[in-house]
Amino acid sequence: MTLLGAHRTARGPLDRAPVGAKLAGLAVLGIAVVATRGVPTSLGLLALVLIAAAVARLPARATLRGLLPVLVTAVLAGAYQAWARGWGPAVEVVADLLTLVLAAAVVTATTSADRLLDVLARAARPLRHVGLSPEVLALAVALVLRTVPEIARTVQEVRDAARARGAERDPRVWLTPAVLRVVGRARDLGEALAARGIVD
């Protein structure tokens, strides 16, 4: 999922749009995907997001490469729906999943992390009344946007090393080292945050 957090500098209309408007649009789109039914509606929403991706000038090759894991998951889910409920629900599942992931990619690609986190922190201010710091919430979102591509990169590096040894077919050869490296980095990050007094 290297699409998430992949902001790049551009000057298109979506890059200049207010962050709050983009987040609100993403929320409305998510509600529409969940609340509506029917193949035409699902395909229409997907077409709308594809137009937004074109306006945002997302690089086609990198976007397709980033969507590959989601596409595989969507095809598997769609195959099950086709077997259990028919082709209509299968198309809906595939289209809806791609719509949501690509829309999130458009938002993160056209919004710098600083602007996104400032808006999230302001929106989360009411949570102070229940003991949750808006700054900590914004930091958590920033870490997710940063670590998801890092995890994908780590897994790819370990798989490449396993492939070089001719052992890629055995998941244990590359999955265990990948998990250990990810957990190790998470512990180091947690200790660094605690040492600076950012989190307990």
HELIX and SHEET records of a PDB file:
HELIX    1   1 PRO A   13  ARG A   16  1                                   4    
HELIX    2   2 VAL A   19  ALA A   35  1                                  17    
HELIX    3   3 VAL A   39  VAL A   55  1                                  17    
HELIX    4   4 ALA A   60  ALA A   84  1                                  25    
HELIX    5   5 TRP A   87  ALA A  109  1                                  23    
HELIX    6   6 ALA A  113  ALA A  123  1                                  11    
HELIX    7   7 ARG A  125  VAL A  130  5                                   6    
HELIX    8   8 PRO A  134  ALA A  164  1                                  31    
HELIX    9   9 PRO A  171  ALA A  195  1                                  25    
END                                                                             
